[in-house]
């Protein structure tokens, strides 16, 4: 009697298949359309090759290209392997290491043969063509299980020293899987893969760039070449991605920051921003806006020290978890005698105390909370700070305003009772919503749950996570409209957190605001309040921010608006430009009236053609240009050019002032 296996499908039906059958066989049994569409399978929840046989009874869900997240992951994984095969085909003697999929593509680390220089961007067109040849050859991708010894022997015989080294370190009893591409190319891989290279679209990928890399990321090891590519399911998706990249390059805040004269960075202060007057005006407007929001929401602003003794950070737990990202300095008066030209370092006594620059504001806010005796009647206490922080980020990780070493947060901490937590989080959800709506952002809300390494009891984590869920539910945000999702393992070491992920004008997402429900830090730093029973109790500490950091939020705004900031945020809101010198006096009069109305305005009386002035101020992203000549001076009018609009308006100066005054009013101050 033929042995059968029972395969349970998502619709509740069960199919009996012969032993040794595959998910592809099930798809074929259901119908030819599904057989053609199915590209992989989930077997008992595990993503597998479509042609991998069942080991016994199983639950099966077939994966098609409509399951885009999984399909993209598979395609990008396959593109990486095809890349490695193409490089070895074109350049015999190349050693391969590993190549994963990424958020928008794939890469593979390779070592060029000793007979040639490392690979460069000039090699990419030839590699792309070879990849297309391999894809069009429709080579079957076949999984095999090998013994550790056989695999090591193969790699060593072929001179694949990196693969051999890795195989030797794998556990003795671990199942080692390899994949054949056709009959002539092999790579070590856990899989899964598509059924064949022909399942990839040969027009749906592009090799983007090369970069240096080190074996296992260690600069003491051999240097490799990392070849990056972007991969998609079809050419349309690829073209859309390339257009997004092109648009992102135009919006790059570093480029626009130079053109708009907002800020600069230089080696003398790695990761710290030199703000120019125009850039700092944006900062000041954002800061004033956020202060109004926080004042109206019942926050009290404080200011805390940049430097605190290491002991404080040890007590809070940050030193043990975060020391490598903190700047520490000795608490001494430098002995500069005999230093001569000043090039020698001052001596540090062995018994010197050490101070750390704060990477976050939380412990300092607990210290403020602890001053005096706090009653339950005083709670909730909401302490806010525009707090400057420092984090020792690696030089290579720094990126314009988006990742810096010195930054300022719109930070606040709410100290409350257990019963107040849900109400406070719900109120914060509404506050954050009002802020993001003012800037025109859509957003998703995520709940980051407990990480593997954490402080605090499971019961406290259970309670904290549920409080955040309940608050989001009461705020009406636990639904698809707000992209509600839970993220296992992504919470902080001391607390779960809600995260706000903004979507910008070209579809990119940015994680910005957070609120965290923390019972750990009040315990570690001995924060208490006196309850109704006259006894001491621990407050719950809610850590929250909306902008996140001013630096990064300004970078996001610049890219979101492509430099064309809302008038209320623009450093210069209007320029009055003359056509002829006869209009100079009228231009000065117009500037005075605009300034009196509170408009940030400049004049341009230079002896230049008006088209030159228009181009220059457009590049600087000035929202409105008021052009005046002899006729305008006689009639008391202006020709108003609005950035991004083709037509100009001929209106009276008073009308222009009224329009600009309305546009320049921050959204929270409008009636």
C-alpha positions in Angstrom: 0.0 0.0 0.0 1.4 3.4 -1.0 2.3 5.6 2.0 0.4 8.9 2.1 1.0 12.2 3.9 -1.8 14.6 4.9 -1.3 18.2 3.8 -3.5 20.8 5.5 -4.2 23.9 3.5 -5.2 27.4 4.7 -8.8 27.0 3.7 -9.2 24.0 6.1 -9.1 21.3 3.4 -6.7 18.4 3.6 -5.0 16.7 0.6 -3.5 13.3 0.8 -0.3 13.1 -1.2 2.2 10.3 -1.9 5.3 10.3 0.4 8.1 12.2 -1.2 5.7 14.8 -2.7 6.5 18.5 -2.8 4.6 21.7 -2.4 4.9 22.0 -6.2 3.0 18.7 -6.5 0.2 20.1 -4.3 0.0 23.3 -6.4 -0.2 21.2 -9.6 -2.9 19.0 -8.0 -5.0 22.1 -7.2 -4.7 23.6 -10.7 -2.3 24.7 -13.5 -2.7 28.4 -12.6 -1.5 27.9 -9.1 1.2 25.5 -10.3 2.6 28.3 -12.5 2.2 31.1 -9.8 3.6 29.3 -6.8 7.2 30.2 -6.1 7.8 28.9 -2.6 5.9 27.4 0.3 5.4 27.8 4.1 5.5 24.3 5.6 4.5 24.3 9.2 5.3 28.0 9.2 8.8 27.6 7.7 9.6 29.2 4.4 10.9 26.5 2.0 11.7 25.7 -1.6 8.7 24.8 -3.7 10.5 21.5 -4.7 11.6 20.3 -1.2 9.8 17.1 -0.3 7.5 16.9 2.8 9.0 14.9 5.7 5.5 13.9 6.9 2.1 15.4 7.6 2.2 19.1 7.4 0.4 22.5 7.2 1.1 24.1 3.8 0.6 27.7 2.6 1.8 28.3 -1.0 3.7 31.6 -1.7 3.1 33.5 -4.9 4.4 36.8 -6.2 1.4 38.4 -4.7 3.0 37.7 -1.3 5.3 40.5 -2.1 7.4 40.7 1.0 8.3 37.0 0.9 8.7 37.0 -2.9 11.1 39.9 -2.8 13.2 38.3 -0.1 13.5 35.1 -2.2 14.2 37.0 -5.4 16.9 39.2 -3.8 18.5 36.1 -2.2 18.7 34.5 -5.6 20.0 37.6 -7.3 22.9 37.6 -4.7 23.8 34.0 -5.7 23.5 34.7 -9.4 25.9 37.7 -8.8 28.5 35.4 -7.1 28.2 32.8 -9.9 28.6 35.5 -12.6 31.7 37.0 -10.9 33.3 33.5 -10.7 32.3 32.7 -14.3 33.9 35.9 -15.6 36.9 36.0 -13.3 38.1 32.5 -12.5 40.0 32.4 -9.2 37.6 34.8 -7.5 36.8 33.6 -3.9 33.3 34.1 -2.7 32.2 34.6 0.9 28.6 35.6 1.7 25.8 37.7 0.2 22.5 38.4 1.9 19.4 40.3 0.7 18.9 43.8 1.9 15.9 46.2 2.3 16.0 47.1 -1.4 18.3 44.6 -3.0 21.4 42.4 -2.3 25.1 42.3 -2.1 27.9 39.8 -2.2 31.4 40.0 -0.7 34.1 38.6 -3.0 37.9 38.5 -3.3 39.3 39.2 -6.7 42.0 36.8 -8.1 45.6 37.8 -7.1 46.2 38.4 -10.8 44.1 41.5 -10.9 43.1 44.6 -9.0 40.0 44.6 -6.7 36.7 44.9 -8.6 35.5 48.4 -9.5 32.4 50.0 -10.9 33.9 49.5 -14.4 33.4 45.8 -14.0 29.7 46.1 -13.2 28.3 46.2 -16.8 30.0 42.9 -17.7 28.9 41.3 -14.5 25.3 42.4 -15.2 25.3 40.9 -18.6 26.7 37.6 -17.3 24.0 37.6 -14.6 21.3 38.0 -17.3 22.8 35.1 -19.2 22.6 32.9 -16.1 19.0 33.9 -15.5 18.0 33.3 -19.1 19.6 29.8 -18.9 16.9 28.9 -16.4 19.3 26.8 -14.3 17.6 24.6 -11.7 18.4 25.5 -8.1 18.7 22.3 -6.3 19.1 21.8 -2.5 21.4 19.1 -1.1 22.5 18.1 2.4 26.3 17.5 2.8 28.5 16.3 5.6 30.7 18.8 7.2 33.9 16.9 6.2 32.8 16.7 2.5 32.0 20.3 2.3 35.3 21.4 3.9 37.2 19.1 1.5 35.4 20.6 -1.5 36.1 24.2 -0.5 39.8 23.5 0.3 40.3 21.7 -3.0 38.8 24.6 -4.9 40.9 27.2 -3.0 37.8 28.7 -1.3 39.6 29.5 1.9 36.9 31.8 3.3 34.1 29.2 2.8 36.4 26.5 4.2 37.1 28.5 7.3 33.4 29.1 7.9 32.5 25.5 7.4 35.1 24.4 9.9 33.5 26.5 12.6 30.0 25.2 12.2 28.9 22.7 14.8 29.8 19.0 14.2 26.2 17.8 14.1 24.6 20.7 12.2 22.9 19.9 8.9 24.9 21.7 6.2 22.9 22.5 3.0 24.2 23.6 -0.3 22.5 24.7 -3.5 23.5 23.8 -7.1 22.9 26.2 -9.9 22.5 23.8 -12.7 25.2 21.2 -12.6 28.2 23.4 -12.5 28.1 25.9 -9.7 27.6 25.4 -5.9 27.3 27.6 -2.9 26.8 26.9 0.8 23.4 28.3 1.9 20.5 27.6 4.2 18.0 28.7 1.6 15.3 28.8 0.6 15.5 29.6 -3.1 13.3 29.8 -6.2 13.0 26.7 -8.3 15.4 28.0 -11.0 17.3 31.1 -12.1 14.7 31.6 -14.8 12.1 32.6 -12.1 13.9 35.9 -11.8 13.2 38.8 -14.2 16.5 39.5 -16.0 15.4 43.2 -16.4 14.5 43.6 -12.7 17.9 44.2 -11.2 20.8 46.6 -11.4 24.3 46.6 -9.9 24.7 49.9 -8.1 28.2 50.2 -6.7 31.2 48.6 -5.1 32.8 49.2 -1.7 35.6 47.8 0.4 34.7 45.3 3.1 36.6 43.0 5.5 36.2 39.3 6.0 33.8 39.0 9.0 33.8 42.8 9.3 37.2 42.8 11.0 39.8 45.3 9.7 42.6 42.9 10.7 41.2 40.3 8.2 41.5 40.1 4.4 40.1 43.0 2.4 37.2 42.1 0.1 35.0 43.8 -2.5 31.3 44.2 -1.7 29.2 44.5 -4.8 25.8 46.0 -4.2 22.7 45.6 -6.3 19.0 46.4 -6.2 16.6 43.7 -7.1 12.8 43.5 -7.7 10.1 41.3 -9.0 9.7 43.1 -12.4 11.2 45.9 -14.4 8.4 48.3 -13.5 9.3 48.0 -9.8 13.0 48.5 -10.6 12.2 51.7 -12.6 10.1 53.0 -9.8 12.9 52.4 -7.3 15.5 54.1 -9.6 13.2 57.1 -9.9 12.8 57.2 -6.1 16.6 57.2 -5.8 16.9 60.0 -8.4 14.3 62.0 -6.5 16.0 61.3 -3.2 19.3 62.5 -4.6 17.6 65.8 -5.6 16.2 66.1 -2.1 19.4 65.2 -0.2 19.4 67.5 2.8 23.2 67.9 2.6 23.0 69.2 -1.0 20.0 71.5 -0.2 21.7 72.6 3.0 24.6 74.0 1.0 22.4 75.6 -1.6 20.1 77.2 1.0 23.1 78.1 3.3 21.6 76.3 6.3 24.5 74.4 7.9 27.8 72.6 7.4 29.9 69.9 8.9 33.7 69.6 9.1 36.4 67.4 10.5 37.2 69.7 13.4 33.9 68.5 15.0 33.0 65.1 13.6 29.2 64.5 13.9 28.4 68.0 15.2 26.6 70.6 13.2 27.7 74.2 12.4 24.4 76.0 12.0 24.3 79.1 9.8 21.8 81.9 10.5 19.3 80.5 8.0 19.4 77.0 9.4 19.2 78.1 13.0 16.1 80.2 12.1 14.4 76.9 11.2 15.6 75.4 14.5 14.2 78.4 16.5 10.8 78.3 14.8 10.6 74.5 15.5 11.7 75.0 19.1 9.1 77.8 19.7 6.4 75.7 18.1 7.3 72.7 20.3 7.4 74.8 23.4 3.9 76.1 22.8 2.7 72.5 22.2 4.3 71.3 25.4 3.2 74.3 27.5 -0.4 73.8 26.4 -0.1 70.1 27.3 1.0 70.7 30.9 4.8 70.1 30.6 7.2 72.1 32.7 10.6 72.8 31.1 13.8 72.1 32.9 17.6 72.2 32.0 20.0 69.6 33.2 23.8 69.2 33.2 25.8 67.9 30.2 28.3 66.1 32.5 27.5 63.7 35.3 29.6 61.3 37.3 30.1 57.8 35.9 28.6 56.4 39.1 25.2 57.9 38.2 25.3 56.1 34.9 26.4 52.9 36.5 23.4 53.1 38.9 21.0 53.8 36.0 22.3 50.8 34.0 23.4 52.9 31.0 27.1 52.5 31.6 26.8 48.7 31.5 24.7 48.7 28.4 25.9 51.8 26.5 29.4 52.6 27.6 31.0 52.2 24.2 28.7 55.0 22.9 29.4 57.4 25.7 32.1 60.1 25.9 33.9 60.0 29.2 36.3 62.7 30.6 38.4 62.7 33.8 37.2 65.1 36.6 40.5 66.9 37.0 42.1 70.3 36.5 44.7 69.6 33.7 48.3 70.0 34.8 49.7 72.0 31.8 53.1 72.8 33.3 55.8 71.8 30.9 53.5 71.0 28.0 55.4 73.5 25.8 53.7 73.7 22.4 50.6 72.2 23.8 50.8 69.0 21.7 51.3 66.7 24.7 48.2 65.5 26.6 47.7 66.5 30.2 48.4 63.8 32.7 45.4 61.9 34.3 45.8 60.8 37.9 45.0 57.1 38.5 42.5 57.9 41.2 40.7 60.6 39.1 36.9 60.4 39.1 35.3 60.1 35.6 32.4 62.1 34.2 30.3 61.1 31.2 28.6 63.4 28.7 24.9 62.5 28.8 23.7 60.4 25.8 20.2 60.8 27.0 18.3 63.0 29.6 16.5 60.3 31.6 18.6 59.9 34.8 18.9 63.7 35.2 15.1 64.0 35.0 14.8 61.4 37.8 17.2 63.5 39.9 15.0 66.6 39.4 11.9 64.6 40.3 13.5 63.3 43.5 14.1 66.8 44.9 11.8 67.2 47.8 8.8 65.0 48.8 6.3 64.3 46.0 2.7 63.4 46.9 0.3 61.3 44.7 -1.7 64.5 44.5 1.2 66.1 42.5 1.1 63.4 39.8 1.3 63.3 36.9 4.5 65.5 36.7 5.6 66.2 33.1 9.2 67.4 32.8 10.4 68.5 29.4 13.8 69.6 28.2 15.3 70.7 24.9 18.2 68.5 26.0 21.6 68.5 24.2 23.1 64.9 24.2 26.3 63.3 22.9 26.7 59.8 21.6 30.0 58.3 20.3 28.9 57.1 16.9 31.6 55.7 14.6 32.9 58.1 12.0 31.7 55.9 9.2 28.1 55.8 10.5 27.7 59.6 10.5 25.4 60.9 7.9 24.6 64.7 7.6 21.9 65.7 10.0 20.4 62.2 10.1 23.1 60.6 12.3 25.2 62.9 14.4 27.2 62.8 17.6 25.8 65.9 19.2 22.0 66.4 19.0 19.1 68.0 20.8 16.0 66.2 21.7 12.5 67.5 22.4 12.6 65.2 25.4 10.2 64.8 28.2 9.5 62.4 31.1 6.1 61.9 32.7 6.1 60.6 36.3 2.7 59.1 37.1 0.8 56.5 39.1 -0.1 53.0 37.7 -3.7 54.2 37.2 -2.6 57.2 35.2 -0.4 55.5 32.6 -3.0 54.7 30.0 -4.5 58.2 30.1 -1.1 59.8 29.8 -0.1 57.6 26.9 -3.4 58.2 25.1 -3.0 62.0 25.6 0.5 61.7 24.1 -0.9 59.8 21.1 -3.2 62.8 20.4 -0.4 65.3 20.9 1.9 63.5 18.5 -0.9 63.2 16.0 -1.5 67.0 16.1 2.2 67.7 15.5 2.6 65.3 12.6 -0.6 66.5 11.0 0.7 70.1 11.3 3.6 69.1 9.1 1.5 67.2 6.7 2.9 63.7 7.5 1.0 60.4 7.5 2.4 57.9 9.9 2.1 54.4 11.3 2.2 53.3 14.9 4.2 50.3 16.1 4.7 48.6 19.5 8.2 47.5 20.1 8.1 44.6 22.6 10.6 43.2 25.1 14.1 42.3 23.9 16.0 39.2 24.9 18.4 41.1 27.2 16.5 43.4 29.5 16.0 44.7 33.0 12.9 44.1 35.0 10.5 41.2 35.7 8.3 39.5 33.2 5.2 40.7 35.1 6.3 44.3 34.8 6.9 43.9 31.1 3.5 42.2 30.7 1.9 45.2 32.4 3.9 47.8 30.5 3.2 46.3 27.1 -0.5 46.0 27.8 -0.8 49.6 29.0 0.6 50.8 25.7 -1.8 48.6 23.8 -4.7 49.8 25.8 -3.8 53.5 25.2 -3.5 53.0 21.5 -6.8 51.3 21.4 -8.5 54.1 23.4 -6.9 56.6 21.0 -8.4 54.7 18.1 -5.1 53.9 16.4 -4.9 50.1 16.7 -6.0 49.6 13.1 -4.9 49.4 9.5 -5.4 53.2 9.0 -2.5 53.8 11.4 -0.5 50.8 10.3 -0.7 49.2 13.7 1.8 46.5 14.2 3.7 44.8 17.0 7.5 44.3 16.7 8.8 41.4 18.9 12.2 42.0 20.5 12.7 45.6 19.4 12.0 47.4 22.7 14.6 49.2 24.8 16.4 47.2 27.5 14.3 48.9 30.2 10.9 49.4 28.6 8.6 48.6 25.6 7.9 51.5 23.4 5.4 52.9 20.9 7.1 54.2 17.7 5.8 56.7 15.2 7.0 56.0 11.6 6.4 59.0 9.3 6.0 58.6 5.6 7.6 61.3 3.5 6.7 62.8 0.1 8.5 60.0 -1.9 7.3 57.1 0.2 10.2 56.6 2.6 9.6 55.9 6.3 11.3 57.6 9.2 11.0 56.4 12.8 10.7 59.6 14.8 8.5 59.8 17.9 8.4 57.3 20.8 6.9 56.8 24.2 8.1 54.1 26.6 6.6 52.8 29.8 9.4 52.3 32.3 9.3 50.7 35.7 13.1 49.9 35.8 14.8 53.3 36.0 12.6 54.6 38.9 13.6 51.4 40.8 17.3 51.7 40.0 17.4 55.4 40.9 15.1 55.1 43.9 12.4 57.5 42.7 9.3 57.5 45.0 6.1 59.4 45.8 3.9 59.3 48.9 0.6 57.5 48.2 -2.8 57.9 49.7 -1.8 55.3 52.3 1.1 57.5 53.5 3.6 54.9 52.2 6.3 55.3 49.5 5.5 54.0 46.0 7.4 53.9 42.7 6.1 56.1 40.0 5.9 54.8 36.4 8.2 56.8 34.2 7.1 57.5 30.6 9.9 58.5 28.3 8.6 60.5 25.2 9.7 62.6 22.3 7.9 63.7 19.1 10.6 65.2 16.9 13.1 62.8 18.2 16.1 65.1 17.6 15.9 68.6 16.1 18.9 67.8 13.8 17.3 64.7 12.3 13.8 66.1 12.1 15.1 69.2 10.2 16.9 66.8 7.8 13.7 64.9 7.3 11.7 68.2 6.7 14.3 69.4 4.1 14.0 66.2 2.2 10.2 65.8 2.6 9.6 69.3 1.2 12.6 69.2 -1.2 13.8 72.4 0.5 10.5 74.2 -0.2 9.6 74.6 3.5 6.2 75.9 4.6 6.3 79.7 4.7 6.1 79.7 8.5 9.3 77.7 8.7 11.3 79.3 5.8 14.3 81.2 7.0 13.5 84.0 4.6 9.9 84.2 3.8 10.0 86.9 1.1 12.5 88.9 -1.0 11.6 92.3 -2.5 13.6 92.5 -5.8 13.9 95.5 -8.0 13.9 95.6 -11.8 15.3 99.1 -12.0 17.1 101.3 -9.5 14.2 103.8 -9.8 12.2 101.4 -7.6 14.8 101.2 -4.8 13.1 103.6 -2.5 9.7 101.8 -3.0 11.4 98.4 -2.3 12.8 99.7 1.0 9.4 101.0 1.9 7.8 97.6 1.1 10.5 95.8 3.2 9.8 98.1 6.2 6.0 97.4 6.0 6.6 93.6 5.6 8.9 93.6 8.6 6.4 95.6 10.7 3.9 92.8 9.8 6.3 90.2 11.2 7.5 88.8 7.9 11.1 87.6 7.6 12.0 89.6 4.5 15.1 90.8 2.6 15.7 93.2 -0.3 17.6 92.6 -3.5 18.6 96.0 -5.0 21.6 94.7 -6.9 22.3 95.9 -10.4 21.5 92.5 -11.9 18.9 91.4 -14.4 15.6 90.2 -12.8 15.9 86.7 -14.3 19.2 86.3 -12.5 17.7 87.3 -9.2 14.7 85.0 -9.8 17.0 82.0 -10.4 19.2 82.8 -7.4 16.3 83.1 -4.9 14.6 80.1 -6.4 17.7 78.0 -5.7 17.7 79.3 -2.1 14.1 78.2 -1.9 12.6 81.6 -0.9 8.8 81.0 -0.9 7.8 84.4 -2.3 9.6 86.9 -4.5 8.0 90.4 -4.8 9.2 92.0 -7.9 8.9 95.8 -8.2 9.7 98.3 -11.0 8.8 101.8 -11.8 5.2 101.0 -12.5 4.7 99.0 -9.3 6.3 102.0 -7.3 3.8 104.4 -8.9 0.8 102.1 -8.3 1.7 100.7 -4.9 1.7 97.1 -6.2 4.0 94.1 -6.5 4.4 91.2 -9.0 4.4 88.2 -6.6 6.2 85.1 -7.8 5.5 82.0 -5.6 8.1 79.3 -5.6 6.9 76.3 -7.7 4.2 78.3 -9.6 4.6 79.5 -13.2 2.3 82.5 -13.1 2.9 85.6 -11.1 0.2 87.7 -9.5 -0.1 91.5 -9.8 -1.6 92.6 -6.5 -1.4 95.6 -4.1 1.4 95.7 -1.5 -1.3 95.5 1.2 -2.8 92.4 -0.3 0.6 90.8 -0.5 1.3 91.6 3.1 -2.0 90.1 4.2 -1.3 86.9 2.2 2.2 86.5 3.6 1.1 87.2 7.1 -1.4 84.4 6.9 1.0 82.0 5.3 3.7 82.9 7.9 1.5 82.1 10.9 2.5 78.7 12.5 -0.3 76.2 12.2 -0.9 76.0 16.0 -1.5 79.7 16.1 -4.1 79.9 13.4 -7.7 80.4 14.5 
